[in-house]
Amino acid sequence: MNNPMLARIFKIDELLRYKKKVTIKEILSATEVKNRKTIYNTIETMRQLWNAPIVYDQKNKWYYYSEENYKMQALNMSEGELFSLLVATKTLEQYKNTPFFDKLEKVFKRIIEFLPKNIKILPDELNNALHFKLDSVIDFSGEIFDIITIALKESWELEIEYSGLIRGETEKRVIQPYFILNKHGNWYIFAFCKSRNDFRLFAIQRIKKAKLTNEVFIKDDEIDPNIIIGDYLDQPGGKGSYYVEILIKHPTSLYVAERKWHKTQKIHYNNDGSIIISFTINSLKEVQRWILSMSSEAVVLKPKFLRNLIIEEIKKMQKNYR
Protein backbone atom coordinates (compact mmCIF):
# COMPACT_ATOMS: atom_id res chain seq x y z
CA MET A 1 0.00 0.00 0.00
CA ASN A 2 1.46 3.34 -1.10
CA ASN A 3 -0.39 5.50 1.41
CA PRO A 4 1.50 5.43 4.78
CA MET A 5 -1.47 6.70 6.77
CA LEU A 6 -3.83 4.06 5.34
CA ALA A 7 -1.20 1.37 5.92
CA ARG A 8 -1.00 2.33 9.61
CA ILE A 9 -4.78 2.47 9.94
CA PHE A 10 -5.33 -1.01 8.53
CA LYS A 11 -2.48 -2.45 10.59
CA ILE A 12 -3.88 -0.96 13.82
CA ASP A 13 -7.34 -2.23 12.93
CA GLU A 14 -5.94 -5.70 12.32
CA LEU A 15 -4.13 -5.72 15.67
CA LEU A 16 -7.21 -4.58 17.58
CA ARG A 17 -9.46 -7.18 15.95
CA TYR A 18 -7.18 -10.18 16.36
CA LYS A 19 -5.17 -9.40 19.49
CA LYS A 20 -8.09 -7.56 21.15
CA LYS A 21 -5.83 -5.63 23.54
CA VAL A 22 -2.79 -3.85 22.17
CA THR A 23 -0.15 -1.68 23.82
CA ILE A 24 1.42 1.35 22.21
CA LYS A 25 4.74 -0.52 21.99
CA GLU A 26 3.09 -3.32 20.01
CA ILE A 27 1.53 -0.79 17.64
CA LEU A 28 4.86 1.00 17.15
CA SER A 29 6.57 -2.30 16.37
CA ALA A 30 3.88 -3.53 13.96
CA THR A 31 3.67 -0.26 12.05
CA GLU A 32 7.43 0.36 12.15
CA VAL A 33 6.82 3.87 13.43
CA LYS A 34 9.15 5.49 15.98
CA ASN A 35 7.12 8.57 16.91
CA ARG A 36 4.27 7.90 19.36
CA LYS A 37 2.53 11.13 18.33
CA THR A 38 2.13 9.70 14.82
CA ILE A 39 0.23 6.74 16.27
CA TYR A 40 -1.92 8.96 18.48
CA ASN A 41 -2.87 11.06 15.44
CA THR A 42 -3.62 7.95 13.40
CA ILE A 43 -5.91 6.56 16.10
CA GLU A 44 -7.70 9.90 16.34
CA THR A 45 -8.19 9.87 12.57
CA MET A 46 -9.73 6.40 12.81
CA ARG A 47 -12.14 7.68 15.44
CA GLN A 48 -13.14 10.71 13.40
CA LEU A 49 -13.39 9.31 9.86
CA TRP A 50 -14.48 5.73 10.60
CA ASN A 51 -16.15 6.22 13.99
CA ALA A 52 -13.81 3.50 15.25
CA PRO A 53 -14.75 2.71 18.91
CA ILE A 54 -11.12 2.71 20.12
CA VAL A 55 -10.75 3.00 23.90
CA TYR A 56 -7.58 3.40 25.94
CA ASP A 57 -7.39 1.55 29.24
CA GLN A 58 -5.43 3.84 31.56
CA LYS A 59 -4.90 1.14 34.19
CA ASN A 60 -3.56 -1.58 31.90
CA LYS A 61 -2.03 0.77 29.31
CA TRP A 62 -3.59 -0.82 26.25
CA TYR A 63 -6.05 0.00 23.43
CA TYR A 64 -9.10 -2.06 22.50
CA TYR A 65 -12.35 -1.90 20.53
CA SER A 66 -15.30 -1.26 22.85
CA GLU A 67 -17.52 -3.01 20.27
CA GLU A 68 -16.41 -6.63 20.05
CA ASN A 69 -17.57 -7.26 16.48
CA TYR A 70 -16.49 -3.90 15.05
CA LYS A 71 -14.80 -4.09 11.67
CA MET A 72 -13.51 -1.01 9.91
CA GLN A 73 -14.86 -0.60 6.41
CA ALA A 74 -12.35 -0.03 3.65
CA LEU A 75 -12.44 3.40 2.07
CA ASN A 76 -13.70 2.56 -1.39
CA MET A 77 -15.42 4.93 -3.78
CA SER A 78 -17.49 4.23 -6.85
CA GLU A 79 -16.78 6.16 -10.04
CA GLY A 80 -19.95 8.19 -9.43
CA GLU A 81 -18.86 9.06 -5.90
CA LEU A 82 -15.39 9.98 -7.10
CA PHE A 83 -16.81 12.21 -9.83
CA SER A 84 -18.98 13.93 -7.18
CA LEU A 85 -15.83 14.55 -5.14
CA LEU A 86 -14.19 16.09 -8.19
CA VAL A 87 -17.18 18.36 -8.77
CA ALA A 88 -16.97 19.51 -5.16
CA THR A 89 -13.25 20.31 -5.43
CA LYS A 90 -13.81 22.19 -8.68
CA THR A 91 -16.54 24.35 -7.16
CA LEU A 92 -13.99 25.59 -4.62
CA GLU A 93 -12.81 28.02 -7.30
CA GLN A 94 -15.74 30.34 -6.59
CA TYR A 95 -14.56 30.74 -2.98
CA LYS A 96 -10.96 31.73 -3.79
CA ASN A 97 -11.36 35.26 -2.47
CA THR A 98 -13.08 34.22 0.75
CA PRO A 99 -11.80 32.85 4.09
CA PHE A 100 -13.63 29.61 3.27
CA PHE A 101 -11.22 28.60 0.52
CA ASP A 102 -8.12 27.58 2.50
CA LYS A 103 -10.15 25.61 5.04
CA LEU A 104 -12.24 23.79 2.43
CA GLU A 105 -9.20 23.06 0.26
CA LYS A 106 -7.43 21.44 3.22
CA VAL A 107 -10.47 19.24 3.90
CA PHE A 108 -10.66 18.01 0.29
CA LYS A 109 -6.93 17.40 0.08
CA ARG A 110 -7.13 15.35 3.25
CA ILE A 111 -9.95 13.24 1.81
CA ILE A 112 -8.03 12.65 -1.43
CA GLU A 113 -4.95 11.58 0.54
CA PHE A 114 -6.97 8.68 1.97
CA LEU A 115 -8.05 7.34 -1.41
CA PRO A 116 -6.51 3.95 -2.21
CA LYS A 117 -3.87 4.15 -4.92
CA ASN A 118 -5.49 1.34 -6.93
CA ILE A 119 -8.75 3.24 -7.42
CA LYS A 120 -9.79 3.13 -11.07
CA ILE A 121 -10.12 6.86 -11.71
CA LEU A 122 -8.13 9.45 -9.82
CA PRO A 123 -9.22 13.09 -9.53
CA ASP A 124 -6.15 14.27 -11.48
CA GLU A 125 -7.16 12.10 -14.44
CA LEU A 126 -10.64 13.65 -14.52
CA ASN A 127 -9.41 17.18 -13.93
CA ASN A 128 -9.44 18.15 -17.61
CA ALA A 129 -12.87 16.59 -18.16
CA LEU A 130 -14.75 19.05 -15.95
CA HIS A 131 -14.62 22.84 -15.95
CA PHE A 132 -16.69 25.68 -14.48
CA LYS A 133 -17.09 29.12 -16.05
CA LEU A 134 -17.62 31.35 -13.03
CA ASP A 135 -19.02 34.86 -13.00
CA SER A 136 -16.60 37.73 -12.48
CA VAL A 137 -15.36 37.79 -8.89
CA ILE A 138 -15.04 40.92 -6.77
CA ASP A 139 -12.17 41.16 -4.30
CA PHE A 140 -12.79 42.16 -0.69
CA SER A 141 -11.05 42.00 2.66
CA GLY A 142 -10.75 38.54 4.17
CA GLU A 143 -10.30 40.17 7.57
CA ILE A 144 -13.66 41.95 7.25
CA PHE A 145 -15.27 38.69 6.14
CA ASP A 146 -13.92 36.96 9.26
CA ILE A 147 -15.32 39.70 11.51
CA ILE A 148 -18.72 39.37 9.84
CA THR A 149 -18.81 35.59 10.35
CA ILE A 150 -17.99 36.04 14.06
CA ALA A 151 -20.80 38.58 14.38
CA LEU A 152 -23.21 36.19 12.65
CA LYS A 153 -22.23 33.25 14.81
CA GLU A 154 -22.40 35.07 18.15
CA SER A 155 -25.07 37.71 17.34
CA TRP A 156 -22.83 40.73 17.87
CA GLU A 157 -23.79 44.10 16.46
CA LEU A 158 -21.33 45.44 13.89
CA GLU A 159 -20.10 48.95 13.28
CA ILE A 160 -19.18 49.34 9.64
CA GLU A 161 -17.94 52.03 7.29
CA TYR A 162 -19.97 51.53 4.13
CA SER A 163 -19.49 53.11 0.72
CA GLY A 164 -22.69 53.44 -1.29
CA LEU A 165 -22.50 52.43 -4.96
CA ILE A 166 -24.23 55.47 -6.45
CA ARG A 167 -23.25 58.35 -4.16
CA GLY A 168 -19.85 56.87 -3.34
CA GLU A 169 -19.86 58.43 0.11
CA THR A 170 -18.55 56.39 3.04
CA GLU A 171 -20.65 56.54 6.19
CA LYS A 172 -20.76 54.71 9.48
CA ARG A 173 -23.58 52.26 10.12
CA VAL A 174 -24.44 50.01 13.06
CA ILE A 175 -25.99 46.78 11.81
CA GLN A 176 -27.36 43.52 13.19
CA PRO A 177 -26.29 40.77 10.74
CA TYR A 178 -28.67 37.88 9.97
CA PHE A 179 -27.09 35.93 7.12
CA ILE A 180 -24.57 36.04 4.26
CA LEU A 181 -25.77 35.69 0.68
CA ASN A 182 -23.84 34.78 -2.45
CA LYS A 183 -25.69 36.11 -5.45
CA HIS A 184 -24.28 35.73 -8.98
CA GLY A 185 -20.78 35.40 -7.51
CA ASN A 186 -21.10 38.49 -5.31
CA TRP A 187 -21.25 38.39 -1.51
CA TYR A 188 -23.80 40.29 0.55
CA ILE A 189 -24.83 40.50 4.18
CA PHE A 190 -28.50 40.86 5.09
CA ALA A 191 -28.77 42.92 8.25
CA PHE A 192 -30.97 45.23 10.25
CA CYS A 193 -29.53 48.74 9.91
CA LYS A 194 -30.01 50.68 13.14
CA SER A 195 -29.04 53.87 11.35
CA ARG A 196 -31.92 53.46 8.86
CA ASN A 197 -34.23 51.50 11.19
CA ASP A 198 -34.82 48.94 8.45
CA PHE A 199 -33.44 45.72 6.98
CA ARG A 200 -30.90 46.25 4.23
CA LEU A 201 -28.63 44.28 1.94
CA PHE A 202 -24.95 45.32 2.16
CA ALA A 203 -22.39 44.38 -0.50
CA ILE A 204 -19.39 43.07 1.44
CA GLN A 205 -16.86 44.57 -1.00
CA ARG A 206 -18.24 48.03 -0.15
CA ILE A 207 -17.61 47.58 3.58
CA LYS A 208 -14.35 49.47 4.11
CA LYS A 209 -14.02 48.81 7.84
CA ALA A 210 -15.84 46.57 10.32
CA LYS A 211 -15.56 46.00 14.04
CA LEU A 212 -17.56 44.20 16.69
CA THR A 213 -19.39 46.40 19.15
CA ASN A 214 -20.03 45.56 22.80
CA GLU A 215 -23.71 44.91 22.09
CA VAL A 216 -25.40 41.61 21.29
CA PHE A 217 -28.88 41.36 19.81
CA ILE A 218 -31.74 38.88 19.67
CA LYS A 219 -32.61 37.83 16.15
CA ASP A 220 -36.20 38.10 14.98
CA ASP A 221 -37.44 34.52 14.57
CA GLU A 222 -39.80 35.63 11.82
CA ILE A 223 -36.90 36.51 9.52
CA ASP A 224 -36.68 33.50 7.20
CA PRO A 225 -33.72 33.68 4.76
CA ASN A 226 -35.48 31.34 2.31
CA ILE A 227 -38.43 33.70 2.04
CA ILE A 228 -36.32 36.85 1.89
CA ILE A 229 -33.89 35.57 -0.71
CA GLY A 230 -36.53 33.99 -2.91
CA ASP A 231 -35.28 32.59 -6.20
CA TYR A 232 -33.24 34.02 -9.06
CA LEU A 233 -35.46 36.94 -10.03
CA ASP A 234 -36.15 38.26 -6.54
CA GLN A 235 -34.28 41.19 -5.09
CA PRO A 236 -33.40 40.09 -1.52
CA GLY A 237 -35.25 42.28 0.90
CA GLY A 238 -37.75 43.48 -1.71
CA LYS A 239 -41.05 44.41 -0.11
CA GLY A 240 -43.44 44.48 -3.07
CA SER A 241 -45.62 41.82 -4.62
CA TYR A 242 -45.85 41.90 -8.40
CA TYR A 243 -47.53 39.40 -10.73
CA VAL A 244 -45.52 39.32 -13.95
CA GLU A 245 -46.37 37.87 -17.36
CA ILE A 246 -43.81 37.87 -20.16
CA LEU A 247 -44.16 36.65 -23.74
CA ILE A 248 -40.93 34.96 -24.88
CA LYS A 249 -40.59 34.44 -28.63
CA HIS A 250 -39.11 31.37 -30.34
CA PRO A 251 -36.27 30.28 -30.24
CA THR A 252 -35.36 32.10 -26.99
CA SER A 253 -38.42 30.42 -25.50
CA LEU A 254 -36.61 27.06 -25.72
CA TYR A 255 -33.82 28.32 -23.47
CA VAL A 256 -36.18 29.99 -20.99
CA ALA A 257 -38.58 27.04 -20.77
CA GLU A 258 -35.91 24.52 -19.82
CA ARG A 259 -34.95 26.42 -16.65
CA LYS A 260 -36.55 27.05 -13.29
CA TRP A 261 -36.27 30.82 -12.87
CA HIS A 262 -38.57 31.26 -9.89
CA LYS A 263 -40.42 29.08 -7.39
CA THR A 264 -43.84 30.50 -8.44
CA GLN A 265 -43.07 30.10 -12.14
CA LYS A 266 -45.74 28.90 -14.57
CA ILE A 267 -45.33 28.45 -18.33
CA HIS A 268 -47.99 28.46 -21.06
CA TYR A 269 -46.86 27.03 -24.41
CA ASN A 270 -48.19 28.68 -27.60
CA ASN A 271 -48.64 26.97 -30.95
CA ASP A 272 -46.04 29.17 -32.64
CA GLY A 273 -43.29 27.99 -30.27
CA SER A 274 -43.43 31.05 -28.04
CA ILE A 275 -44.25 30.84 -24.33
CA ILE A 276 -45.83 33.02 -21.68
CA ILE A 277 -43.93 32.77 -18.42
CA SER A 278 -45.50 34.12 -15.23
CA PHE A 279 -44.46 34.44 -11.57
CA THR A 280 -44.98 36.63 -8.51
CA ILE A 281 -41.91 38.52 -7.28
CA ASN A 282 -41.11 41.12 -4.62
CA SER A 283 -39.07 43.54 -6.78
CA LEU A 284 -39.14 44.61 -10.43
CA LYS A 285 -35.56 45.86 -10.59
CA GLU A 286 -33.91 42.56 -11.41
CA VAL A 287 -36.60 41.23 -13.73
CA GLN A 288 -36.34 44.47 -15.73
CA ARG A 289 -32.67 43.76 -16.46
CA TRP A 290 -33.50 40.13 -17.29
CA ILE A 291 -36.17 41.17 -19.82
CA LEU A 292 -33.86 43.71 -21.49
CA SER A 293 -31.15 41.04 -21.82
CA MET A 294 -33.46 39.16 -24.21
CA SER A 295 -33.92 42.33 -26.36
CA SER A 296 -36.81 42.01 -28.86
CA GLU A 297 -37.42 38.36 -27.95
CA ALA A 298 -39.25 39.31 -24.71
CA VAL A 299 -42.45 41.34 -24.39
CA VAL A 300 -43.96 42.35 -21.04
CA LEU A 301 -47.67 41.63 -20.81
CA LYS A 302 -48.22 42.38 -17.10
CA PRO A 303 -48.02 44.52 -15.04
CA LYS A 304 -48.51 47.75 -16.97
CA PHE A 305 -46.09 49.53 -14.64
CA LEU A 306 -43.25 47.16 -15.62
CA ARG A 307 -44.18 47.52 -19.29
CA ASN A 308 -43.85 51.30 -18.94
CA LEU A 309 -40.47 50.91 -17.20
CA ILE A 310 -39.19 48.89 -20.15
CA ILE A 311 -40.53 51.47 -22.64
CA GLU A 312 -38.77 54.30 -20.80
CA GLU A 313 -35.52 52.33 -20.70
CA ILE A 314 -35.73 51.67 -24.45
CA LYS A 315 -36.19 55.40 -25.06
CA LYS A 316 -33.06 56.12 -23.06
CA MET A 317 -31.17 53.49 -25.05
CA GLN A 318 -32.33 55.09 -28.32
CA LYS A 319 -30.92 58.44 -27.21
CA ASN A 320 -27.54 56.80 -26.68
CA TYR A 321 -27.40 55.76 -30.34
CA ARG A 322 -28.65 58.94 -32.01
N, C-alpha and C positions, 0 to 999 in steps of 0.2 A: 504494500500500500504506500503510495507516494505522499499522502498527507499525514505528517507527523502527529497532528492533533487527533485525527480520526484513529490512527494506529493506537495511540495511548488510550483513547476512549474505549475501543473494542477490547483491548487487552485488560483494562480495569473491569469492564463488564464481565468478561470471561472469568476473571479471578473471583469476583463477587458471587457469580452464579455457581461455580464449581467448588470453590474453597469455603464459601459462605462467610467466613470471617478472615479479613486480610489486614495486616499491619502496613504502615507506611513504608517500612523497609522492604517488605515483600513486593509492594507496588513499584518502588524504585528499582528493584532488581529486575522485575519482569519487563518493565518498560525501558530499562537501560537509561534512565534519567537520573541525573545527579542532584538537581535542584528540587527541593521539596515544594517550593512555591509553585513550580510548574505543575506538579501533581495536584496541589490544592486548587489551582485555577481550572485544571481539567475536570476535576470532580464537580466544581461549581458550574461549569459549562454543561455537564451531564444533567445536573439538577434543573438548570434553566431551560435548556433546549429539548430535553427528552423527559422532563419531569421524573428523573430517576430518583427513587426513594432511598438515597444513600444516607445512612446514619453513622455518626462517629460515637463509639463507646469510650467515654472519657476514662472510665475505670480500667478497662482492659486494653485500651489503646489500639483498637482495631475498627475497621469500617465493615459495614454489612448492609444488605438490602432489607428494609423493614417489611417489604412484601415478598414473601417466600418464592412465589412463582413469577416474579417480575422478569421480563425479558426485554431488553432494549431493542427497539425497532431500527433496522438499518435506514439510513437517510437516502432513500431512493426517490427519484422524481421522474414522472412521465414526461414525454416530449411536450405535451400540452401545458403541464405545470412549469416546465423549464421556460417555455415561450412566454408564459405569464410573468415569470420572474424577469425575463429580459424586457418585457414591456414596462414593468415597474421601474427598472433601472434607467430605461430610456426617458421616462417621464420626469426623472430627476432634473433634467435640463432646464425645465421651467422654473425651478427653485434656485438656480445658481446665484442669484443676487439676494437671497434671503438667508437668515440664520439656520433655516431648516436643512440646507443642502449638505453641509459637512456632516451633520449628525446622521442624516438618512443615507448618505453615501457610505459611511462607516458600517452601518447596519447591513446594507446590501453586500458590501465586500466581505463582511464576516460570514454571511450566509453562503456566498459563492465559494469561500475557502473550505467549507465543509462538504462541498459536492464531491462525490467519488470521482476519481480520475478516469474511470472506465465508463462514465456516462456517455451515451451515444452522441448527444449534441451539446457542445459547450457554448456558453453565452458568447464568447469571442467569435465562434464560427457563425453565429446568427447575427452578429452585430451589423453587418452590411446589408442584411435582409429587412431591416426595420428602421424607419426614420420618422421623425416628427418635425413638421414645419410649424414652429411656434410663432406667436404674435411678437411684435417688437416689445422689448423688455425695458422698463424704466429703472434706472439705478436709484437707490436710496440708502440711507444710513442703516447698517446692520445694528448699530448700537441703539438707535431709536426703535428699531423693530423689537429688540430684546426688551426694552423698557415697556413697550406696549404689551407684549405677551405677559410680562410680570403683572402689569395692571389688570389685564383680563383675568388672569388666574386667581389673583388675590383681591379683586374688586377695589383697587385703589383708584382714586381720582387722579387725573393727569393734567398737568399744566403744560400747554404746548404753545409754540410760536408757529402760526400757520400762515402760509402765503396763498392768498386767493388767486385763482387762475386768471380771472378777467382783470381785476383791479391791480393785482400784483403787489398789494400792500401786505406786509407781515404784521399780524396782530396776535396778542396773547389770548388764549382761550383756556377755560377750565372745563374738561370733559369727563364724562363717565362712560368708559368703553364697554360695549356689549359683545361685539364679535368682529373678527377680521374677515374680509371678503376679497376673493380673487375674481376679478371680472375682466375677461378678455386679456388676461396677462397682467393686468394692473391690480395693485393691492390697495384696499380701502379699509378704514375702520369705521364701523357704525357706532355712534356714541350719542349720549345726551349732552348737548352743549349748554352749560349753565349760563354762559354769556348771552346766548340767544333764547334760552328757555325752551328749547325744542330739540328733537332728534335730528342729527345731521350725518352726512356721509363725508368723511375726510380722506382725501388721497394721501397715502403715507409719504409719497415722494415730496409732497408740499409741506410736510411737517419739518421745520428747520431745527427745532429744539424740542425736547420732551423730558419732563422729570416727574417723578412720583410726588404727590403731595402727602400731607399727614392725615388726609381724610379718606375713609373708606365709605362705600355706599351700598345700599341694598338694591339689587336689580329688580326691575318690574317683571314679575312672572308672566305677565300678559304679552311681553315682547317675544314673539316667535320668529327667529331668523328665517325659517322656511317660508313664512307668510310675507315677511318684509322683502326678502330677496326676490321671491317669485321666480319666474323662469326668464329666458333670454331677453325678451322684449320689455320686461319691467325695469323701471328705474328704482333701485332700492331706496326705500323711504318715501316713494311717491304716495300722495294722499288722495288722488282722484280715483274715479271709476269710469272707464270709457269703454263702450262697446264698439269694436272696430270691424269693418268689413272691407276687404280689399280684393279687387279683381286682378288676378295674375294671368297674363297672356301666355300662350304656348310659344316657345318651348320652356321659358323660365318656370312655368307652372310645374314641369316635371321635377326640377330641382327643389322647388319649395314644398311640393307635396310629399316628398320622400323624407322630410325632416319633421321633428317635433319641436316647434318654435315656442310654444307656450302650453301650459297645463290645461287651459280652457279652450284650446284650439279645436275648431271644427272646419271641415273642408267639404265644399260642394263641387262636384265635377260637372263641367259643362260639355256638351256634345262637340264643341269645336276644339277641345283639348285644354281650354282655359279652366281655371278654378276660382272659386270665391272662398277665401280663407277668413275666418272670423275668430275673435277672442276678446276677452275683457281684461284690460290692463289698468294700472294705476298711474301711468304717466304717458304722455304723447311724444315726449322729447326723443326718446330712442327709436320709437316706431317710425317717426318722421324721417330720421336718417336712413333707416332700413328701406323705406319705400323709395326714397330718392336714389338709393344705390341700385335699384332695378330700373331706373330711368323710365322710358315710355312703356315698359312691360308691366308696370303696376299702376292701377287706378283706384283711388280711394272712393268707396261708395258711402261709408258711414264712419264717423259722424261728420256732419257738415263743417264743424269747426276745424277738424283735421284736414279736410279737403281744402278749406280756405288757407290754412297754413302752408300746404304744399303749393298752392297757386301763388301765394306771396313769395315763397322761396324761389319758384321758377322765374318770377319776374325779376328778382334780384340777380339770378344767374344770367338772365338775358342781358341785363345792363352791363355785366362783366365782359360780354362778348360783342358789344356794339363798337 
